[in-house]
Amino acid sequence: MGRFIFYQLFIFSAAITTNYFIDDYLGPPFTWIDLVAAAVALLIFGTLFPLLLKLYQREDASLPIKLTLSAITFLIAAISTSFLLSLGGWY
């Protein structure tokens, strides 16, 4: 169960960090930079999502327990990642 939470924390943190940095590049007017940023984001999310599915298949716990742990882990990842990303602005 500990590995499940640790790996989910890593995957969710990577997804949140990717979304944070890619968000600045996506928006109207759409240019080639937006297209490249979307391709990079799809590549990263396309790598993380199968890892998450594989992680769910390997764990023996029931689905409600997995979903509850995922929700708690996502909240922890969101809070810790947003805190760490906000530290980068303090010089």
C-alpha angles and dihedrals in degrees: 000000000000093000090049091056094043094051092045090050089054094046095046092046091051091050093048092047091049091050091049095054098038094049093075092059099047117080144082130334090049114215137167089276089060090050092051092046091050091049091051091047092049090049092052095042090043088058097044098047096059089047089054092049091049089050091053091050094050096052115089098207122107121269097253090053091048092049093048092049090047092053092049092045091049091053091049091048092048094050096044094043093048090049092050093046091050090054089064091070096057109091 
